[in-house]
Amino acid sequence: MAMSLLNISGGRASMKRMLLLMLIAGICVSIEVVFGQAAAKGNGTDVSSSSSSRPSVVNIGTLYTYDSVIGRAAGPAIAAAVDDVNSDPTILPGTRLNLISHNTNCSGFLATVEVLQLMVNDVVAVIGPQSSGVAHIISHVVNELHVPLLSFAATDPTLSALQYPYFLRTTQNDYFQMYAIADIVSYFGWREVIPIFVDDDYGRSGISILGDALAMKRAKISYKAALAPGASKSQISDLLLKVNQMESRVYVVHVNPDSGLSLFSIARGLHMTTRGYVWIATDWLPSVVDALEPVDTDTMNILQGVIALRHHTQDTDLKKKFMSKWSSHKNSVGASGFNSYALYAYDTVWLAARALDVFLNEGGNLSYSSDPKLHETNGSAMNLSSMRVFDGGQEFLRTLLRMNFTGLSGQIQFDMDKNLVHPAYDVLNIGGTGSRRIGYWSDSSGLSTVTPEVLYTKPKNTSASSQHLYSVIWPGETSVVPRGWVFPENGKPLRIAVPNRISYVQFVSKDKNPPGVRGYCIDVFEAAINLLQYPVPHIYILHGDGKRNPVYNEIVQAVAEDRYDAAVGDVTIVTNRTKIVDFTQPFMESGLVVVAPVKEVKSSPWAFLKPFTFQMWLVTGAFFLLVGAVVWILEHRINGEFRGSPRKQLMTIFWFSFSTMFFSHTAWTWCRREHCERLGTICADHLAICSVDYQFKLHS
């Protein structure tokens, strides 16, 4: 349009008007670009990037306790992962990850405050927390705002419930760890265990799964020893004294890593780490031991003989390179100790980065919108409206669930239950100044001395015969497998009923001296008790008034009704009594015999006649002769064998009758050639023998 005006007027005034129009148009374009950038920034994008769909900066939040065993290892690993992602041109090109960290201080309340502050920054994912209890709380926040929560240390099995769709565990589920412990208990033949656990979501859920796993192995939890979070030493000591008075000597310790060592220290002071005791610790203990730098000999002394489970991670070149980098930079980055949670934290950052790269490549948009459910109350200082819903959160979650790559901890891939595939643990035996690996556990093979990577390539086999571990050095520096139980100090002795007889006192009778009874039966019982490798407390209780012999049926009935635990005496084994109680093998004869006359029976060649009476044999013989006569009547006119002299014919009749006694007529009979049909087979001669197993007819 400006060119048209210039051509028409051709004057100076027209030139000025043209320049003015061009200036106005340039101003409008500038204003449009400014407003376009502002709108793009409001939607979480930056137009300065190479692509309008890729932002230049993406915020990722972290929630964990800085000053903790897990936090001191996870913090540097997360920072190192963010640096590696930002320096890798193949992942998120043109986009930089911005890490926003918040400290939860092992508090559910502070974690709630911190996650609300974190959500104001429009993060695409939250890495953490390390506590299962905190994860339960903040899962409700991320569910509302559609932000995936990637936890590298929250192992509570109940977090996999459908109630928490945006929670994704990037470490192993305690469900598998409890089944590994159940396999260890079954492998050594123990039947009862006592779990000592912290009474929170993490502890209760894990022990609940342990009870189910033990039940499948025909074992059980005899007592649940719960500790309050942050329990004092006196509370721990009281609990250990209580469980020490019980029967089971197999203890499963499932507590927090920051306070678990104090339990073993108190147990050693109570002499509960000596011969005969069994201590099994979950993965919290190796995370503490691995982080000890330098190794504390006092700490290792209280852990001698303990069996522990550690997350299995394959020794790949990638892992060795990372550990070498960790060792060379641990002083500069402030890392105090390495454990397996550092590997899972590192892989979690890479999981988020790879999934975000795929999400953006597939046209995903990092946009946020206001949540109509968030309404500010009058006078409230909480800026709830600043928290916005991640519009692409659900699609980003689906992208996370279909990721599959190899990280420091192994294969990062999720199954249908949102658990990492191929769960596996190292079975450790702590001794000396370190730990010794005695085997592995995986869900495909159970306990084995072969690495899980090899076993996962073979068919699944969890049979009892395929379970193997190397030898264990138990508490007390012994290689003998502990029995796993003792008679409890506060247990009741066995109540043994003894008949108070007045006759046959040699078997059993009352005695003035301890134990209050004597006799042959008592001597046998005491000898059997002394053969056992463990003591069996028992007391004898006399049954009867001592004026007459007691009724033995009453003693047996009392045992059946649990008024006595057993009975010792000359109790006769009869059918009615065996229906209500169990008897030992008889150790003496009853003295009762049955006298019966004995006849010597001589054998006879006519013994075959005994099955039938004489009259029955006469009737049978008459029928034989009748059959022979009938056959003679039917055959003598056409069959030459039934002709001849009367003597010959009579002999033929008797022979045919006699043959029926031995069923020979069912095997063979005489017939003429033209009368024999043997399924197409013709007799060789004019008179031939044909088997009646085949069909034949006699023609008239």
C-alpha positions in Angstrom: 0.0 0.0 0.0 2.9 2.4 0.8 4.4 1.7 -2.7 1.1 2.7 -4.3 1.0 6.0 -2.5 4.5 6.7 -3.5 3.8 6.1 -7.1 0.7 8.2 -7.2 2.0 11.3 -5.5 5.6 11.1 -6.2 6.1 14.0 -3.8 8.0 14.5 -0.5 4.8 14.5 1.6 4.0 11.0 0.3 7.5 9.8 1.3 7.0 11.1 4.9 3.6 9.3 5.1 5.2 6.1 3.9 8.0 6.2 6.5 5.4 6.9 9.2 3.4 3.9 8.3 6.5 1.7 8.3 7.4 3.0 11.8 4.0 2.2 13.1 4.0 -1.3 11.6 7.4 -2.0 13.2 6.2 -0.9 16.6 3.2 -3.2 16.3 5.4 -6.1 15.4 7.6 -5.5 18.4 4.6 -5.3 20.7 3.3 -8.6 19.3 6.7 -10.3 19.8 6.9 -9.1 23.4 3.4 -10.3 24.2 4.1 -13.6 22.5 7.2 -14.2 24.6 5.2 -13.4 27.8 2.5 -15.8 26.9 5.0 -18.5 26.1 6.8 -18.0 29.4 3.4 -18.2 31.2 2.9 -21.6 29.6 6.3 -22.9 30.7 8.0 -22.5 27.3 10.7 -20.1 26.0 10.6 -18.9 22.4 14.4 -18.3 22.4 14.9 -22.1 22.2 15.6 -23.8 18.9 12.1 -25.2 18.8 8.9 -23.7 20.1 7.9 -27.0 21.9 11.2 -27.3 23.8 11.7 -25.0 26.8 15.2 -23.8 27.6 14.9 -24.6 31.3 12.8 -27.4 33.1 12.4 -27.5 36.8 12.8 -30.7 38.7 12.3 -30.9 42.5 13.9 -33.1 45.1 12.6 -33.9 48.6 14.8 -35.8 51.1 16.6 -35.4 54.4 20.0 -33.9 53.8 21.6 -35.1 57.0 20.9 -38.8 56.9 22.5 -42.0 55.8 20.5 -42.1 52.6 20.5 -38.4 52.1 24.2 -37.9 52.4 24.7 -40.5 49.6 21.7 -39.5 47.4 22.3 -35.7 47.4 25.7 -35.8 45.6 24.5 -38.5 43.3 21.5 -36.4 42.2 23.6 -33.3 41.7 26.1 -35.4 39.6 23.3 -36.8 37.5 21.9 -33.4 36.7 25.3 -32.2 35.6 25.8 -35.3 33.4 22.4 -34.8 31.8 23.0 -31.1 31.1 26.4 -31.9 29.6 25.1 -34.7 27.3 24.0 -33.2 24.0 22.0 -36.3 23.1 19.5 -35.8 25.9 17.2 -32.8 26.0 19.2 -30.8 23.4 18.7 -27.1 24.0 17.0 -27.7 27.4 18.7 -27.5 30.8 17.5 -29.2 34.0 17.1 -26.9 36.9 17.3 -28.7 40.3 15.2 -27.3 43.2 15.9 -29.1 46.5 14.0 -29.1 49.8 15.0 -30.7 53.1 12.3 -32.7 54.8 14.2 -33.3 58.0 12.6 -36.7 58.6 9.3 -35.0 59.4 6.0 -35.6 57.8 4.8 -32.1 58.7 7.8 -30.3 57.4 7.7 -32.4 54.2 4.1 -31.2 53.6 5.2 -27.6 53.9 8.2 -28.2 51.7 6.3 -29.9 48.9 3.7 -27.0 48.9 6.5 -24.6 48.4 8.1 -26.7 45.8 5.0 -27.0 43.7 4.9 -23.2 43.2 7.9 -23.6 40.9 5.9 -25.6 38.2 8.1 -28.7 38.4 7.6 -31.5 36.0 8.6 -34.2 38.5 9.6 -34.6 42.2 12.5 -36.9 43.1 12.1 -38.4 46.5 11.3 -38.7 49.3 13.4 -41.3 51.1 10.8 -42.0 53.8 7.8 -44.1 53.1 5.8 -42.2 55.7 6.5 -38.9 54.0 5.7 -40.5 50.6 2.3 -41.4 51.8 1.6 -37.8 52.8 3.0 -35.9 49.7 1.5 -38.5 47.3 -1.9 -36.8 47.9 -0.4 -33.4 46.8 1.2 -34.8 43.6 -2.0 -36.7 42.8 -3.9 -33.4 42.9 -1.4 -31.5 40.7 -0.6 -34.4 38.4 3.1 -34.3 39.0 4.9 -37.7 39.0 6.7 -38.6 42.3 9.9 -40.6 41.7 11.1 -42.1 44.9 14.6 -43.8 45.1 14.2 -45.0 48.7 10.6 -45.3 49.8 10.2 -49.1 49.8 6.8 -49.5 51.5 4.8 -52.1 49.5 1.5 -50.3 50.1 2.7 -47.3 48.0 2.1 -49.4 44.9 -1.6 -49.2 45.6 -4.0 -47.7 43.1 -4.6 -44.9 45.6 -1.3 -43.4 44.6 -1.3 -43.3 40.7 1.5 -40.7 40.5 3.9 -42.5 42.8 6.6 -44.4 41.0 9.2 -46.4 42.9 12.7 -46.4 41.3 14.2 -48.8 43.9 13.2 -52.3 44.9 9.9 -53.0 46.6 10.1 -54.4 50.2 7.6 -57.0 49.0 10.4 -58.9 47.4 12.8 -58.4 50.3 10.4 -60.0 52.8 10.0 -63.0 50.5 13.8 -63.2 50.4 13.9 -63.3 54.3 11.2 -66.0 54.3 13.3 -68.1 51.9 16.3 -67.7 54.3 14.2 -68.7 57.3 13.0 -71.8 55.4 16.4 -72.7 54.1 17.9 -73.0 57.6 14.8 -74.9 58.9 13.4 -72.3 61.4 9.7 -72.2 62.0 9.2 -69.0 64.1 10.7 -65.6 64.0 10.3 -62.3 66.0 10.5 -59.2 63.8 11.7 -56.0 65.5 10.5 -53.1 63.5 9.8 -49.4 63.7 6.0 -48.8 64.1 5.3 -46.6 61.1 4.1 -47.2 57.5 7.5 -48.5 56.5 7.8 -51.0 59.3 4.2 -52.2 59.6 3.7 -52.8 55.9 7.0 -54.7 55.5 6.3 -57.0 58.5 2.8 -57.6 57.2 4.2 -58.9 54.0 6.8 -61.0 55.9 4.0 -62.7 57.8 2.3 -63.7 54.5 5.6 -64.9 53.0 6.4 -67.0 56.1 3.0 -68.6 56.0 3.7 -69.9 52.5 6.9 -71.6 53.9 4.9 -73.1 56.9 6.6 -70.7 59.3 5.1 -67.9 61.3 5.7 -64.7 63.3 5.5 -65.7 67.0 5.6 -62.1 68.3 5.7 -58.6 66.7 8.1 -56.3 68.6 7.3 -52.8 67.6 9.4 -49.8 68.3 8.1 -46.2 68.4 9.9 -43.9 65.8 12.7 -42.3 67.7 12.6 -44.7 70.6 14.9 -44.1 73.4 17.6 -46.5 74.6 15.6 -47.5 77.6 12.6 -48.3 75.4 14.8 -50.4 73.1 16.3 -52.2 76.1 12.9 -53.0 77.6 11.7 -54.4 74.3 14.8 -56.6 73.9 14.5 -57.9 77.4 10.9 -58.9 76.6 11.7 -60.8 73.4 14.7 -62.5 75.1 12.3 -64.3 77.4 10.4 -65.8 74.5 11.0 -69.0 72.7 12.2 -67.9 69.3 15.8 -66.8 68.9 15.5 -65.7 65.2 15.1 -61.9 65.0 14.4 -59.9 61.8 15.3 -56.2 62.2 13.5 -53.8 60.0 14.2 -50.3 61.3 15.5 -46.9 60.0 19.2 -46.8 59.1 19.8 -43.7 61.2 18.9 -45.4 64.5 19.3 -49.1 63.8 22.8 -49.5 65.1 21.8 -48.5 68.6 19.5 -51.6 68.7 22.5 -53.9 68.1 24.6 -52.0 70.6 22.0 -52.6 73.3 21.5 -56.2 72.2 25.2 -56.9 72.7 25.1 -55.4 76.2 22.3 -57.8 77.0 24.4 -60.8 75.7 21.9 -61.3 72.8 24.6 -61.5 70.1 26.2 -64.7 71.4 25.9 -68.3 70.3 22.4 -69.5 69.7 21.0 -66.2 68.4 20.1 -65.4 64.8 19.9 -61.8 63.5 18.6 -61.0 60.1 18.6 -57.3 58.9 16.9 -55.8 55.9 18.7 -53.5 53.4 19.0 -50.6 55.9 22.1 -52.2 57.6 24.2 -52.6 54.4 23.4 -49.0 53.5 24.9 -48.0 56.9 27.9 -50.3 56.8 28.8 -49.4 53.2 28.7 -45.7 54.1 31.2 -46.0 57.0 34.4 -44.2 56.1 36.7 -45.2 57.6 35.4 -48.5 58.9 34.5 -48.3 62.6 35.8 -51.4 64.3 33.5 -50.8 67.3 30.5 -50.8 65.1 31.5 -53.9 63.2 32.1 -55.7 66.5 28.4 -55.5 67.5 27.3 -56.8 64.1 29.4 -60.0 64.0 27.4 -63.0 62.6 24.5 -60.9 61.3 22.9 -61.8 58.0 21.8 -58.8 55.9 20.3 -58.1 52.5 21.6 -55.5 50.1 20.2 -54.4 46.8 22.0 -56.3 44.0 23.6 -54.1 41.4 25.7 -55.6 38.6 29.4 -54.6 38.5 29.3 -53.0 35.1 31.8 -50.6 33.6 29.3 -47.8 33.9 29.0 -48.4 37.7 32.8 -48.7 38.1 33.3 -45.5 36.3 30.8 -43.7 38.5 32.3 -45.1 41.7 35.8 -44.1 40.6 34.5 -40.6 40.0 32.7 -40.6 43.4 35.9 -41.6 45.2 38.0 -38.9 43.5 35.5 -36.1 44.1 33.9 -37.2 47.4 35.8 -34.5 49.4 34.9 -31.7 47.1 31.2 -32.6 46.7 30.8 -33.4 50.4 29.9 -37.0 50.1 30.4 -38.9 53.3 29.7 -42.5 52.2 28.6 -44.5 49.2 25.7 -47.0 49.3 23.2 -48.5 46.8 20.7 -45.7 47.3 23.2 -43.3 45.5 22.9 -45.5 42.4 19.1 -45.5 42.5 19.1 -41.7 43.0 21.4 -41.2 40.1 19.3 -43.4 37.8 16.1 -41.6 38.9 17.4 -38.3 37.5 18.3 -40.0 34.2 14.9 -41.7 34.1 13.2 -38.3 34.4 15.5 -36.8 31.8 15.1 -39.6 29.2 11.3 -39.7 29.7 11.1 -35.9 29.3 13.1 -36.0 26.1 10.7 -38.7 24.7 7.7 -36.7 25.9 8.8 -33.5 24.2 9.8 -35.4 21.0 6.3 -36.9 20.8 4.8 -33.4 20.9 4.2 -33.1 24.6 3.6 -29.6 26.0 4.8 -28.4 29.4 1.8 -26.3 30.3 0.1 -25.6 33.6 -3.4 -24.5 34.5 -5.1 -23.3 37.6 -6.8 -25.9 39.9 -10.4 -24.9 40.6 -10.3 -26.9 43.8 -7.8 -24.6 45.3 -9.6 -21.7 46.9 -7.9 -19.2 49.2 -9.7 -18.4 52.4 -10.0 -14.8 53.5 -7.0 -13.7 55.5 -4.9 -16.7 54.7 -1.2 -16.2 54.1 -1.0 -19.4 51.9 -0.8 -18.6 48.3 -2.6 -21.7 47.1 -3.5 -20.3 43.7 0.2 -20.2 42.8 0.2 -24.0 42.6 -1.0 -25.2 39.2 -1.8 -28.5 37.6 0.6 -30.0 35.2 -1.6 -30.5 32.1 0.7 -33.2 30.6 1.3 -35.0 33.9 -0.7 -38.1 33.0 0.9 -38.5 29.6 4.3 -37.9 31.1 3.6 -40.6 33.7 2.8 -43.0 31.0 6.0 -42.1 29.3 8.0 -42.8 32.5 6.3 -46.3 32.8 7.4 -47.4 29.3 11.0 -46.4 29.7 13.6 -49.1 29.3 17.4 -48.4 29.7 20.4 -49.6 31.6 21.5 -47.5 34.5 24.1 -47.7 37.3 21.8 -50.0 39.3 20.9 -52.2 36.4 17.9 -52.4 34.0 15.4 -49.6 34.5 12.1 -51.0 33.4 8.7 -51.3 35.1 6.3 -54.2 35.2 2.5 -54.0 35.4 2.6 -53.3 39.1 5.0 -50.4 38.6 7.9 -52.3 40.2 11.3 -52.5 38.7 11.8 -55.7 36.8 14.3 -58.4 38.0 14.4 -57.8 41.7 17.5 -59.2 43.3 19.4 -59.0 46.6 22.9 -59.9 47.8 22.9 -62.1 50.9 25.6 -60.8 53.2 27.2 -62.3 56.3 28.9 -59.6 58.4 32.2 -60.6 60.0 35.6 -59.1 60.9 35.8 -55.6 59.5 33.4 -56.0 56.6 30.8 -58.3 55.1 31.1 -61.5 53.0 28.6 -62.3 50.2 27.2 -65.8 50.8 24.8 -65.8 47.9 22.0 -64.1 46.0 18.3 -63.9 46.0 16.0 -63.3 43.0 12.4 -63.9 42.4 13.2 -66.3 39.6 15.4 -68.7 41.5 15.2 -67.9 45.2 18.5 -68.4 47.1 21.5 -69.2 44.9 25.3 -68.8 44.6 25.0 -68.0 40.9 24.5 -64.3 39.9 20.9 -63.3 39.1 22.0 -62.1 35.6 22.8 -65.7 34.7 19.7 -67.1 36.3 17.3 -64.7 34.6 18.3 -66.3 31.3 17.1 -69.7 32.5 13.6 -71.0 33.3 12.2 -70.0 36.7 13.1 -72.6 39.4 12.3 -71.9 43.1 12.2 -75.5 44.3 13.6 -76.4 47.7 16.3 -78.5 46.1 17.7 -75.6 44.1 18.3 -73.3 47.1 21.9 -72.8 47.9 24.1 -70.5 50.1 27.7 -70.6 51.2 28.5 -71.3 54.8 27.7 -68.7 57.5 29.6 -67.6 60.5 26.9 -67.1 63.2 27.1 -65.0 66.3 29.5 -66.5 68.7 31.9 -67.3 65.8 30.4 -70.7 65.1 29.6 -72.4 61.8 26.9 -74.6 63.4 23.4 -73.5 62.4 21.6 -72.3 65.5 18.5 -74.2 66.5 16.5 -71.0 66.5 14.6 -71.5 69.6 14.9 -72.3 73.3 12.5 -73.0 76.1 11.2 -69.6 77.3 12.3 -68.4 80.7 8.8 -67.5 81.6 7.3 -70.7 79.9 5.2 -73.2 81.8 6.7 -76.7 82.5 5.0 -79.8 81.0 2.3 -81.3 83.2 2.9 -85.0 83.4 0.0 -87.1 84.9 1.1 -90.2 86.9 -1.4 -92.9 88.1 -1.3 -93.1 92.0 -1.5 -96.8 92.2 -1.8 -99.1 95.2 -0.9 -102.3 93.3 1.9 -103.1 90.9 3.9 -100.3 92.4 7.0 -101.5 90.6 5.7 -99.8 87.4 4.8 -96.4 89.0 4.0 -95.2 92.5 4.2 -92.2 94.8 7.6 -91.3 96.3 8.5 -89.1 99.2 11.7 -87.9 97.5 11.9 -85.6 94.5 10.5 -85.7 91.9 7.7 -87.2 93.9 7.2 -90.4 91.9 9.2 -93.5 91.1 9.0 -96.8 89.2 10.0 -98.5 86.0 7.9 -96.2 83.7 9.4 -93.1 85.4 12.9 -94.4 84.8 12.2 -94.9 81.1 10.6 -91.5 80.7 13.6 -89.7 82.4 16.1 -91.7 80.3 14.3 -90.4 77.1 14.3 -86.8 78.4 18.0 -87.0 79.1 18.7 -88.0 75.5 17.4 -84.7 74.2 19.9 -82.0 73.4 17.9 -79.4 75.2 16.2 -79.3 78.6 12.5 -80.0 78.9 11.1 -78.6 82.2 8.3 -80.8 83.6 6.5 -81.6 86.7 4.7 -84.8 87.8 1.1 -84.7 89.0 -0.4 -87.7 90.8 -3.8 -88.7 89.6 -5.9 -90.6 92.2 -6.5 -90.6 95.9 -3.9 -93.3 96.7 -6.6 -95.6 98.3 -7.5 -97.4 95.1 -6.2 -97.6 91.6 -7.3 -94.7 89.4 -9.5 -95.1 86.4 -7.2 -95.0 83.4 -9.8 -93.8 81.0 -10.2 -90.7 83.2 -6.4 -90.0 82.9 -6.6 -90.4 79.1 -9.6 -88.1 78.9 -7.8 -85.5 81.0 -4.9 -85.5 78.6 -7.3 -85.1 75.7 -8.9 -82.1 77.5 -5.5 -80.4 78.0 -5.7 -80.7 81.8 -2.4 -82.6 81.5 0.2 -82.3 78.7 1.1 -86.0 78.9 0.7 -89.1 81.0 3.4 -91.6 82.1 2.5 -95.1 83.4 1.3 -98.5 82.6 -1.5 -97.3 80.3 -2.8 -100.0 78.0 -3.2 -99.0 74.3 -6.8 -99.7 73.2 -8.8 -98.6 70.2 -11.0 -96.1 72.0 -8.1 -94.3 73.6 -6.1 -94.0 70.4 -9.0 -92.0 68.9 -8.4 -89.1 71.4 -4.7 -89.2 72.3 -1.4 -90.3 70.8 0.7 -93.1 72.3 4.4 -93.8 72.2 5.7 -97.2 71.1 5.0 -99.7 73.9 8.2 -100.4 75.9 6.9 -103.4 77.9 4.5 -106.3 77.3 1.0 -106.1 78.7 1.1 -109.7 80.1 -2.2 -110.6 78.5 -2.2 -113.7 76.2 -4.8 -115.7 74.4 -4.6 -119.6 74.6 -6.1 -121.5 71.6 -5.8 -125.2 70.6 -3.7 -125.9 67.5 -4.5 -128.8 65.1 -2.1 -130.1 62.5 -3.8 -130.5 59.2 -2.4 -133.1 56.8 -2.5 -132.5 53.1 -4.4 -134.9 50.8 -4.5 -135.4 47.0 -8.3 -135.1 47.2 -8.0 -131.6 48.6 -9.4 -130.1 45.4 -12.8 -131.6 46.4 -13.1 -129.5 49.6 -14.5 -126.3 48.0 -17.8 -128.1 47.3 -19.9 -130.5 49.4 -20.5 -134.1 48.4 -24.1 -133.3 47.3 -22.8 -130.4 45.2 -20.3 -132.7 43.4 -23.1 -135.2 42.7 -25.3 -132.6 41.1 -22.3 -131.3 39.1 -21.4 -134.7 37.8 -25.1 -135.4 36.9 -25.1 -132.2 34.8 -21.9 -133.3 33.1 -23.5 -136.6 32.1 -26.6 -134.8 30.9 -24.6 -132.5 28.7 -22.7 -135.4 27.2 -26.0 -137.3 26.5 -27.6 -134.3 24.8 -24.5 -133.8 22.7 -24.5 -137.5 21.7 -28.2 -137.3 20.7 -27.5 -134.3 18.5 -24.3 -135.6 17.0 -24.4 -139.3 16.6 -26.5 -139.2 13.3 -24.1 -136.9 11.5 -20.8 -137.1 13.4 -18.8 -140.3 12.9 -17.0 -139.8 16.2 -20.2 -140.4 18.1 -20.8 -143.7 16.2 -19.5 -147.2 16.5 -19.9 -149.8 19.2 -22.0 -149.0 22.3 -18.7 -149.1 24.3 -17.1 -146.5 22.0 -20.1 -144.2 22.1 -20.3 -144.4 25.9 -16.7 -143.6 26.2 -17.2 -140.5 23.9 -20.0 -139.3 26.1 -18.0 -139.7 29.3 -14.9 -138.1 27.7 -17.0 -135.1 26.6 -18.6 -134.7 30.0 -15.2 -135.0 31.7 -13.7 -132.4 29.4 -16.2 -129.8 30.6 -14.8 -130.1 34.1 -11.6 -128.6 32.9 -13.2 -126.3 30.3 -11.3 -128.0 27.6 -14.4 -127.8 25.4 -14.1 -124.0 25.3 -10.7 -124.4 23.8 -11.1 -127.2 21.2 -13.9 -129.3 19.6 -14.1 -131.8 16.8 -15.9 -130.9 13.6 -16.0 -131.8 10.0 -14.3 -129.7 7.3 -17.5 -128.4 5.7 -18.9 -127.5 9.1 -15.9 -125.3 10.3 -15.8 -121.6 9.6 -12.8 -119.9 11.3 -13.0 -116.4 10.0 -12.0 -117.5 6.5 -9.4 -120.1 7.7 -10.1 -123.7 6.4 -9.1 -126.7 8.5 -6.3 -128.6 7.0 -7.9 -132.1 7.1 -11.3 -133.6 6.6 -11.5 -134.0 10.4 -9.7 -131.0 12.0 -9.5 -129.4 15.4 -10.9 -125.8 15.4 -10.6 -123.2 18.2 -13.9 -122.1 19.4 -12.3 -118.7 20.1 -13.5 -118.2 16.5 -17.0 -118.5 15.2 -18.2 -121.9 13.9 -21.5 -123.6 12.9 -22.7 -127.1 12.8 -24.8 -127.8 9.7 -27.4 -130.4 9.7 
